[in-house]
Amino acid sequence: MTPRTAATGLLRIGIDVGGTNTDAVLMRGREVLHGCKTTTTADVMTGVLQALRSVMTGAAVQPAEVRAVMIGTTQFTNALVERQRLAPVGLLRLALPATRGVLPTAGWPEDMRAALPVHWRLVAGGHEYDGRELAPLDHAAIAQAAQAFGAAGIADVAIAGVFSFLDDRHEREAEDIVRQHLPGVRVTRASRLGRVGLLERENAAILNASLGPLGEKVVAAFAQALAQSGIAAPFYLTQNDGTLLSAADAVRLPVLTVASGPTNSMRGAAFLSGLRDALVVDIGGTTSDVGMLQAGFPRPSGVAVEVGGVRTNFRMPDVLSIGLGGGTVITGEGSTIGPQSVGYRLTSEALIFGGSTLTASDIAVAAGAARLGDPQRVAGLDRSLVDRCHARMRAMVSAAVERMRTSPQPLPVLIVGGGSILLGGELPGADLRLPPHHGVANAVGAAMAQVSGEADRIVRIADTTREAAIEGVCGEAVQLAIQGGADPATVETIDIEDVPLSYLPGQATRIRVRVVGDLAAIGGAA
C-alpha cells in the first residue's frame, strides 16, 4: 500500500523532537512546502515553539491556515530509559486463584524496581480463553486495595486481568470500584495496550501508569506551545506503529509513543521515496536506527519487546539501534566511537563549532563527506585518524543493515536523518538512496501519519467459520480506527494474522487484524 496523506490543499505541520534536533515540516497534501531543523532545547518546549514559528515563516503561511499538528516525541522513552520522572503505581491483577507462580514485576531490572515502586494486589477475577469467568470478580478485595493505594499516596493505578484482551468486563468493573474510592485517580487498563501474554500486558500497563503525571505535563506543554504560536488546530502524537493518538488519548496512553521516532523516519522515508519495501537507516544526532519497510510500514517486531529493560508485548517496530550519530563522541585516538554523544550540545562542543570534543561530525567534515561548521577547525586532524574513523563509521552502518536483512534479495537502502552526512553518500555493497527532504523525513512521517485500529482475538472455529471469524475481528479493528478519528471511507486492512492454536480445544485460532485510515478531522486521501 502506498502511504497516503490528507486531502490536497489542507495544511498540517509535522514535528519530531529528537535528542539533538527538533525537525518540522509544513505540508499541503503530498507536497512538502518547507522543512527546518532547530536545536532541541533542554526544556523541549522552547525548541518546539521555535520550530513551529520557523516552519510557518519559511512557508509564508499564517497560523490560522494550519489544520492539524502531528508531533513525535522521545520524552516518554527517555523517562523509562533514564529511570526518571516515573510515578509510583498501584497494580491490581485480576487472576486468582491462578497466576500465583509468577508475581508482578518478575524479571524486572533492579534499578527499574528502585525507580518505579509498584504496590500490587492479586484478587479473584479474570477469564478463560473462551470467555468463561475464571472466578467471580472480588469487589471487596478491590475496594480494600484501592483504599490501601490511597493511603500510600498513589494516584496512578494499573489493572490487568487474565485474557482481558478478549473480554475486558472485569477490568472495567474494577476501574469503576477504584474510582469510587479514589476520585481523580488515573487508571490504565491492560486490555487497551497489550496482546496475548498476561505478564507482558501487565508490564505495559504498569509502565503506562507510571508515565501518567508526565503525560499530562507533556501534552499540556505542547498545547501551550501551539497556543503561543497562534495555532488553534487540534494536535496529535505519533505512536510507535506509525499512526496517531489524539491529545486526549496521549494523556491516557503515553507508553504507545515509545519508539515513535524511528517509526516516523521510516514512514517518512517510504513517503518521500515512493518505495513500499526497503531498508531504512535513520542517522540522528545520537543513534542510527535501522529498520525494514514492508508495504510502506515498518516491519513489526516478532518477539516480546523490552522497554527500559521491562518485557512487554504491545506493537513495536523491529528496529536495530547503534550508537552512531552526528554528535557521537570519538575517543582514544579513534579507537572508540560512541555510544556517548554530545546530543543537542553539538553546536557548542564539536570541534567544527569551536568546541573541544571530537565527534563523528568532525570526522565527516574532515573527510570531505560533509559541509558543516568551520572546516578549518579540523584541517589539522591526522589524516590516518580521519580515514580510519570514517571507514569504521561506514562499516558500523553496513553491519547493522546486514543484520536487519531477512533474505539475500537486494533491497534499496534509504538514508534519512540529519546525520546522513556522515556517510558521504556511500555504503559498501548497498544500493544507497537519499530521498528528497531526507534530513527531515521524521517530521514528514509524523505529518502524514494515519489512524490505526488493531484487534487481537482467540476464536473457536468450531463455533463458526474461519471466514466469519476473520470478518468479525476485521469489523472490530475498523471500529477501533473510526473511534480513534479515522475517516470511515479511507479505512483499509493492512495486515491479517491467522494462527491455529493446536494446544487449545475447539479449533481455537488466534486472529490479529490491523487497519489504517486517514484522519477524518483533516479530510480524506489525496
C-alpha positions as CSV (number, residue, x, y, z in Angstrom):
1,M,0.0,0.0,0.0
2,T,1.3,3.4,-0.9
3,P,1.4,5.8,2.0
4,R,-1.4,8.4,1.8
5,T,-1.9,11.9,3.2
6,A,-4.7,14.2,4.0
7,A,-6.7,16.0,1.3
8,T,-5.0,18.3,-1.1
9,G,-5.0,22.0,0.0
10,L,-5.1,21.3,3.7
11,L,-2.1,22.5,5.7
12,R,-0.6,20.5,8.5
13,I,2.6,20.5,10.4
14,G,4.7,17.5,11.4
15,I,7.2,17.8,14.3
16,D,9.7,15.3,15.6
17,V,11.6,16.0,18.8
18,G,14.9,14.2,18.9
19,G,17.8,14.2,21.3
20,T,19.8,16.7,19.2
21,N,17.4,18.4,16.8
22,T,13.7,19.2,16.6
23,D,12.6,18.9,13.0
24,A,9.5,20.4,11.5
25,V,7.8,20.3,8.1
26,L,4.7,22.1,6.7
27,M,2.8,20.1,4.1
28,R,-0.1,20.7,1.8
29,G,-1.5,17.3,0.6
30,R,1.5,15.4,-0.7
31,E,3.7,18.5,-1.1
32,V,6.4,19.5,1.4
33,L,6.2,23.3,1.5
34,H,9.0,23.9,3.9
35,G,11.2,21.9,6.3
36,C,13.5,23.1,9.0
37,K,15.8,21.9,11.9
38,T,16.1,23.7,15.2
39,T,18.2,22.6,18.1
40,T,16.4,20.6,20.8
41,T,16.3,22.7,24.0
42,A,16.8,21.4,27.5
43,D,13.1,22.2,28.3
44,V,12.0,20.8,24.9
45,M,9.0,23.1,24.6
46,T,11.2,26.1,23.7
47,G,12.6,24.1,20.8
48,V,9.1,23.1,19.6
49,L,7.9,26.7,19.7
50,Q,11.0,27.8,17.7
51,A,10.4,25.0,15.1
52,L,6.7,26.0,14.7
53,R,7.5,29.6,14.1
54,S,10.4,28.8,11.8
55,V,8.4,26.4,9.6
56,M,5.5,28.8,9.2
57,T,7.7,31.7,8.4
58,G,9.6,29.7,5.9
59,A,6.4,28.6,4.1
60,A,4.9,32.1,4.4
61,V,1.6,30.8,6.0
62,Q,-0.5,32.2,8.8
63,P,-1.2,30.1,12.0
64,A,-4.9,30.2,11.2
65,E,-4.3,28.3,8.0
66,V,-2.9,25.2,9.8
67,R,-5.5,22.5,10.2
68,A,-3.6,19.9,12.3
69,V,-0.3,19.4,14.0
70,M,1.3,15.9,14.4
71,I,4.1,15.5,17.0
72,G,6.6,12.8,17.6
73,T,8.5,12.9,20.9
74,T,11.1,11.0,22.8
75,Q,10.3,12.3,26.2
76,F,8.4,9.2,27.4
77,T,11.1,6.9,26.0
78,N,13.7,8.9,27.8
79,A,11.9,8.8,31.1
80,L,11.8,5.0,31.0
81,V,15.3,4.5,29.8
82,E,16.8,7.1,32.3
83,R,14.5,5.9,35.2
84,Q,13.4,9.5,35.8
85,R,10.0,11.2,36.4
86,L,8.2,7.9,37.0
87,A,5.2,7.8,39.3
88,P,4.6,5.0,41.8
89,V,1.9,2.6,40.6
90,G,-0.8,0.5,42.3
91,L,-1.4,-2.7,40.4
92,L,-4.5,-4.9,40.5
93,R,-4.0,-8.3,38.9
94,L,-7.4,-10.0,38.4
95,A,-6.4,-13.6,38.3
96,L,-6.9,-15.6,41.5
97,P,-7.0,-18.5,42.1
98,A,-4.5,-18.7,39.1
99,T,-1.1,-16.9,38.4
100,R,0.4,-17.2,41.9
101,G,3.5,-18.8,40.5
102,V,4.9,-15.6,38.9
103,L,4.3,-12.4,40.8
104,P,4.2,-8.9,39.3
105,T,7.5,-7.2,38.3
106,A,9.2,-10.6,38.0
107,G,12.2,-10.3,35.8
108,W,12.5,-6.5,36.1
109,P,16.0,-4.9,36.3
110,E,16.8,-4.0,39.9
111,D,17.3,-0.3,39.0
112,M,13.8,-0.2,37.5
113,R,12.3,-1.7,40.6
114,A,14.0,1.0,42.6
115,A,13.0,3.8,40.3
116,L,9.4,2.6,39.9
117,P,7.7,1.3,43.1
118,V,4.8,-1.0,42.3
119,H,2.3,-1.7,45.1
120,W,0.5,-4.8,43.8
121,R,-2.5,-6.9,44.9
122,L,-3.8,-10.2,43.5
123,V,-7.6,-10.6,43.6
124,A,-10.1,-13.1,42.2
125,G,-11.3,-12.5,38.7
126,G,-10.3,-12.8,35.0
127,H,-11.5,-15.0,32.2
128,E,-10.6,-18.2,30.3
129,Y,-9.5,-18.0,26.7
130,D,-13.1,-18.8,25.6
131,G,-14.7,-16.0,27.6
132,R,-15.8,-18.0,30.6
133,E,-15.1,-16.5,34.0
134,L,-12.0,-17.8,35.7
135,A,-13.6,-16.7,39.0
136,P,-16.2,-14.1,40.0
137,L,-14.7,-10.6,40.5
138,D,-13.9,-9.9,44.1
139,H,-15.4,-6.4,44.7
140,A,-14.5,-6.3,48.3
141,A,-10.8,-7.1,47.8
142,I,-10.6,-4.4,45.0
143,A,-12.2,-1.8,47.3
144,Q,-9.6,-2.7,50.1
145,A,-6.8,-2.4,47.6
146,A,-8.0,1.0,46.4
147,Q,-8.1,2.2,50.0
148,A,-4.5,0.9,50.6
149,F,-3.3,2.6,47.4
150,G,-4.9,5.9,48.6
151,A,-3.2,5.6,52.0
152,A,0.1,5.2,50.2
153,G,-0.4,8.3,48.2
154,I,-0.8,6.5,44.9
155,A,-2.6,8.4,42.1
156,D,-1.8,6.0,39.2
157,V,-3.3,2.5,39.1
158,A,-2.9,-0.3,36.5
159,I,-5.4,-3.1,36.2
160,A,-4.6,-6.4,34.4
161,G,-7.0,-9.3,34.0
162,V,-6.3,-12.8,32.6
163,F,-7.4,-12.8,28.9
164,S,-8.7,-9.3,29.3
165,F,-7.8,-8.5,25.7
166,L,-10.7,-11.0,24.8
167,D,-13.1,-9.8,27.5
168,D,-12.4,-6.6,29.5
169,R,-15.6,-6.6,31.6
170,H,-13.7,-7.4,34.8
171,E,-11.1,-4.7,34.2
172,R,-13.9,-2.1,33.6
173,E,-15.8,-3.1,36.7
174,A,-12.6,-3.0,38.7
175,E,-11.9,0.5,37.4
176,D,-15.3,1.7,38.5
177,I,-14.7,0.4,42.0
178,V,-11.2,2.0,42.2
179,R,-12.6,5.4,41.1
180,Q,-15.3,5.2,43.7
181,H,-12.7,5.1,46.4
182,L,-10.0,7.2,44.7
183,P,-11.7,10.1,42.9
184,G,-9.4,11.7,40.3
185,V,-7.1,8.6,40.1
186,R,-5.5,7.8,36.7
187,V,-6.3,4.3,35.6
188,T,-4.7,2.1,33.0
189,R,-6.5,-1.0,31.8
190,A,-4.1,-3.6,30.4
191,S,-6.7,-4.6,27.8
192,R,-6.1,-1.3,26.0
193,L,-2.4,-2.0,25.5
194,G,-1.1,-5.5,25.1
195,R,-1.8,-8.7,23.3
196,V,-1.6,-12.4,24.4
197,G,0.6,-12.8,27.5
198,L,-0.6,-11.7,30.9
199,L,2.8,-10.7,32.3
200,E,3.9,-8.7,29.3
201,R,0.4,-7.0,29.1
202,E,0.6,-6.3,32.8
203,N,4.1,-4.8,32.5
204,A,2.9,-2.5,29.7
205,A,0.1,-1.3,31.9
206,I,2.4,-0.6,34.8
207,L,4.8,1.4,32.6
208,N,2.0,3.4,31.1
209,A,0.6,4.2,34.6
210,S,4.0,5.4,35.7
211,L,4.0,7.9,32.9
212,G,0.6,9.4,33.9
213,P,1.8,12.7,35.5
214,L,4.4,13.2,32.8
215,G,1.8,12.5,30.1
216,E,-0.4,15.3,31.4
217,K,2.5,17.7,31.7
218,V,3.9,17.0,28.2
219,V,0.6,17.2,26.4
220,A,-0.3,20.5,28.3
221,A,3.1,21.9,27.3
222,F,2.6,21.0,23.6
223,A,-0.9,22.7,23.8
224,Q,0.8,25.8,25.3
225,A,3.4,25.9,22.6
226,L,0.8,25.7,19.9
227,A,-1.3,28.5,21.6
228,Q,1.8,30.7,21.9
229,S,2.5,30.2,18.1
230,G,-1.1,31.2,17.3
231,I,-2.2,27.8,16.1
232,A,-5.7,26.7,17.2
233,A,-5.8,23.5,15.2
234,P,-6.0,20.1,17.0
235,F,-2.8,18.2,17.6
236,Y,-1.8,14.5,17.8
237,L,1.1,12.5,19.0
238,T,2.6,9.7,16.8
239,Q,2.5,6.1,18.1
240,N,5.2,3.5,17.7
241,D,3.4,1.9,14.8
242,G,3.4,5.0,12.6
243,T,-0.1,6.1,13.4
244,L,-1.7,8.8,15.5
245,L,-3.0,9.3,19.0
246,S,-5.3,12.2,19.9
247,A,-4.0,14.6,22.6
248,A,-6.6,13.2,25.0
249,D,-5.6,9.6,24.3
250,A,-1.9,10.5,24.6
251,V,-2.6,11.6,28.1
252,R,-4.2,8.3,28.9
253,L,-1.8,6.0,26.9
254,P,1.6,7.8,26.7
255,V,3.6,4.5,26.5
256,L,2.3,4.0,23.0
257,T,4.6,6.8,21.8
258,V,7.7,4.9,22.8
259,A,9.9,4.3,19.8
260,S,7.8,6.6,17.6
261,G,10.9,8.5,16.4
262,P,12.4,5.6,14.2
263,T,8.9,4.8,13.0
264,N,8.2,8.4,11.9
265,S,11.5,8.3,10.0
266,M,10.7,5.0,8.3
267,R,7.2,6.2,7.3
268,G,8.7,9.4,6.0
269,A,11.3,7.6,4.0
270,A,8.5,5.5,2.4
271,F,6.5,8.5,1.5
272,L,9.4,10.6,0.2
273,S,10.9,7.8,-1.9
274,G,7.7,6.2,-3.1
275,L,9.1,2.8,-2.1
276,R,7.0,0.1,-0.4
277,D,9.8,-2.2,0.5
278,A,13.3,-1.1,1.5
279,L,15.8,-0.9,4.3
280,V,15.9,2.4,6.1
281,V,18.8,3.9,8.1
282,D,17.8,6.9,10.2
283,I,21.0,8.7,11.3
284,G,20.3,11.3,14.0
285,G,22.5,13.1,16.5
286,T,22.8,10.3,19.0
287,T,22.0,7.0,17.3
288,S,21.4,5.3,13.9
289,D,18.2,3.3,13.7
290,V,17.9,0.6,11.1
291,G,14.6,-1.0,10.1
292,M,12.7,-2.7,7.3
293,L,9.8,-1.3,5.3
294,Q,7.1,-3.7,4.3
295,A,4.2,-2.4,2.3
296,G,5.1,1.1,3.3
297,F,5.0,0.4,7.1
298,P,7.8,-0.6,9.5
299,R,8.2,-4.4,9.9
300,P,6.8,-5.1,13.4
301,S,8.8,-6.9,16.0
302,G,8.0,-10.6,16.1
303,V,9.2,-11.1,19.7
304,A,8.4,-9.6,23.0
305,V,9.9,-6.1,23.3
306,E,11.8,-4.7,26.2
307,V,11.1,-1.1,27.2
308,G,13.6,0.2,29.7
309,G,14.6,-3.5,30.4
310,V,11.0,-4.5,31.1
311,R,9.4,-7.2,28.9
312,T,6.2,-6.0,27.1
313,N,4.1,-7.2,24.2
314,F,2.5,-4.2,22.6
315,R,3.2,-3.4,19.0
316,M,6.7,-2.1,18.3
317,P,8.7,-1.7,15.1
318,D,11.6,-4.1,14.5
319,V,14.5,-1.6,14.8
320,L,18.2,-2.0,15.5
321,S,19.8,1.0,17.1
322,I,23.6,1.6,17.2
323,G,25.5,4.3,19.0
324,L,26.4,6.4,15.9
325,G,25.1,9.8,15.2
326,G,26.3,13.3,14.3
327,G,27.1,14.0,18.0
328,T,28.8,10.7,18.7
329,V,32.0,11.2,20.7
330,I,35.3,9.7,19.4
331,T,38.0,9.0,22.0
332,G,41.2,7.0,22.3
333,E,42.8,8.3,19.1
334,G,39.9,6.9,17.2
335,S,39.8,3.5,19.0
336,T,36.3,4.2,20.5
337,I,33.4,5.5,18.5
338,G,30.3,6.1,20.8
339,P,28.0,5.3,22.2
340,Q,28.3,8.6,24.2
341,S,27.0,11.7,22.3
342,V,27.1,15.4,22.9
343,G,23.5,15.5,21.8
344,Y,21.9,18.9,21.4
345,R,25.2,20.4,22.6
346,L,26.8,19.6,19.2
347,T,26.8,23.2,18.0
348,S,28.9,24.2,21.1
349,E,31.1,21.2,21.8
350,A,32.1,19.8,18.4
351,L,35.5,20.9,17.0
352,I,33.9,22.4,13.9
353,F,31.8,24.7,16.0
354,G,34.7,25.9,18.2
355,G,34.3,23.2,20.9
356,S,36.9,20.7,22.3
357,T,35.2,17.4,21.7
358,L,36.0,15.2,18.7
359,T,32.7,14.0,17.2
360,A,31.5,12.0,14.2
361,S,30.5,15.2,12.5
362,D,34.1,16.5,12.8
363,I,35.3,13.3,11.1
364,A,32.8,13.6,8.3
365,V,33.8,17.2,7.6
366,A,37.5,16.4,7.8
367,A,36.9,13.6,5.3
368,G,35.2,15.9,2.9
369,A,31.9,14.0,3.2
370,A,30.0,16.9,4.7
371,R,29.9,20.7,4.8
372,L,29.2,21.8,8.3
373,G,30.6,24.4,10.7
374,D,34.1,25.6,10.0
375,P,36.2,23.0,8.1
376,Q,39.4,24.9,9.0
377,R,39.0,23.8,12.7
378,V,39.5,20.1,11.7
379,A,42.0,20.7,8.9
380,G,44.9,19.7,11.2
381,L,43.5,16.3,12.2
382,D,45.8,13.4,11.4
383,R,44.7,12.0,8.0
384,S,45.1,8.4,9.0
385,L,42.8,9.0,12.0
386,V,40.2,10.6,9.8
387,D,40.3,7.8,7.2
388,R,40.2,5.1,9.9
389,C,37.3,6.6,11.8
390,H,35.3,7.4,8.7
391,A,35.8,3.8,7.4
392,R,34.6,2.4,10.8
393,M,31.6,4.6,10.8
394,R,30.5,3.3,7.4
395,A,31.3,-0.3,8.5
396,M,29.1,0.1,11.6
397,V,26.1,1.2,9.5
398,S,26.8,-1.5,6.9
399,A,26.9,-4.2,9.5
400,A,23.6,-3.0,11.0
401,V,22.0,-3.1,7.6
402,E,23.1,-6.7,7.0
403,R,21.8,-7.8,10.4
404,M,18.3,-6.5,9.5
405,R,18.1,-8.3,6.2
406,T,15.7,-11.3,6.1
407,S,16.8,-12.6,2.7
408,P,19.7,-12.3,0.3
409,Q,17.4,-10.4,-2.2
410,P,18.8,-6.9,-2.9
411,L,16.8,-4.1,-1.5
412,P,17.4,-0.3,-1.7
413,V,18.8,1.3,1.4
414,L,17.2,4.7,2.2
415,I,19.3,7.0,4.2
416,V,17.5,9.7,6.2
417,G,18.1,12.0,9.1
418,G,20.3,14.9,9.8
419,G,23.3,12.6,10.4
420,S,23.1,11.2,6.8
421,I,26.0,13.4,6.0
422,L,28.3,11.0,8.0
423,L,28.3,8.5,5.1
424,G,29.1,10.9,2.3
425,G,26.6,9.2,0.0
426,E,28.4,5.8,0.0
427,L,27.9,2.5,1.8
428,P,29.8,-0.6,0.7
429,G,27.7,-3.1,-1.2
430,A,24.5,-1.2,-0.8
431,D,22.1,0.5,-3.3
432,L,22.1,3.7,-1.3
433,R,19.4,6.3,-1.9
434,L,18.8,9.7,-0.4
435,P,15.1,10.7,-0.8
436,P,14.2,14.4,-1.2
437,H,13.9,16.2,2.2
438,H,15.7,13.2,3.7
439,G,17.0,15.4,6.5
440,V,13.5,15.9,7.9
441,A,12.0,12.6,7.0
442,N,11.0,12.0,10.6
443,A,8.8,15.2,10.6
444,V,7.3,14.2,7.2
445,G,6.5,10.8,8.7
446,A,4.7,12.5,11.5
447,A,2.8,14.9,9.2
448,M,1.4,12.1,7.0
449,A,0.6,9.6,9.8
450,Q,-2.7,7.9,9.7
451,V,-5.1,6.4,12.4
452,S,-4.9,2.7,13.1
453,G,-7.1,0.1,14.7
454,E,-6.0,-3.3,15.8
455,A,-7.9,-6.3,17.2
456,D,-6.3,-9.5,18.5
457,R,-8.7,-12.3,19.4
458,I,-8.7,-16.0,20.1
459,V,-11.8,-17.6,18.3
460,R,-13.2,-21.1,18.4
461,I,-13.6,-22.0,14.8
462,A,-15.8,-25.0,15.9
463,D,-18.5,-22.4,16.8
464,T,-18.3,-20.5,13.5
465,T,-16.3,-20.5,10.2
466,R,-12.8,-19.2,9.6
467,E,-14.1,-16.5,7.2
468,A,-16.8,-15.3,9.6
469,A,-14.3,-15.2,12.4
470,I,-11.8,-13.1,10.4
471,E,-14.7,-10.8,9.3
472,G,-15.7,-10.3,12.9
473,V,-12.2,-9.4,14.0
474,C,-11.8,-7.1,11.0
475,G,-15.0,-5.3,11.9
476,E,-13.8,-4.7,15.4
477,A,-10.5,-3.3,14.2
478,V,-12.3,-0.9,11.8
479,Q,-14.5,0.3,14.6
480,L,-11.4,1.0,16.8
481,A,-9.9,3.0,14.0
482,I,-13.0,5.1,13.5
483,Q,-13.3,5.7,17.2
484,G,-9.7,6.9,17.1
485,G,-10.6,9.5,14.5
486,A,-10.2,7.7,11.1
487,D,-12.4,8.7,8.1
488,P,-14.5,5.5,7.6
489,A,-14.3,5.9,3.8
490,T,-10.5,5.6,3.9
491,V,-10.0,2.7,6.3
492,E,-8.3,-0.4,4.8
493,T,-6.8,-3.6,6.1
494,I,-3.0,-3.8,6.0
495,D,-2.3,-7.0,8.0
496,I,-4.2,-10.2,8.9
497,E,-2.6,-12.9,11.0
498,D,-4.4,-16.2,11.4
499,V,-2.6,-18.7,13.7
500,P,-4.3,-22.0,14.7
501,L,-3.6,-22.9,18.4
502,S,-3.5,-26.7,18.3
503,Y,-2.9,-26.9,22.1
504,L,-6.4,-25.5,22.8
505,P,-9.7,-27.3,22.2
506,G,-12.5,-26.2,19.8
507,Q,-10.2,-25.5,16.8
508,A,-9.0,-22.3,18.6
509,T,-7.4,-19.8,16.3
510,R,-5.7,-16.5,17.1
511,I,-6.7,-13.8,14.7
512,R,-5.0,-10.4,14.6
513,V,-6.1,-7.7,12.2
514,R,-4.7,-4.2,11.7
515,V,-6.3,-1.4,9.7
516,V,-5.4,2.2,8.9
517,G,-7.3,5.2,7.7
518,D,-6.8,8.9,7.1
519,L,-7.6,11.3,9.8
520,A,-11.2,12.4,9.5
521,A,-10.5,15.8,11.1
522,I,-8.5,17.0,8.1
523,G,-10.2,15.1,5.2
524,G,-9.8,12.0,3.2
525,A,-7.0,10.7,1.0
526,A,-5.3,12.8,-1.6
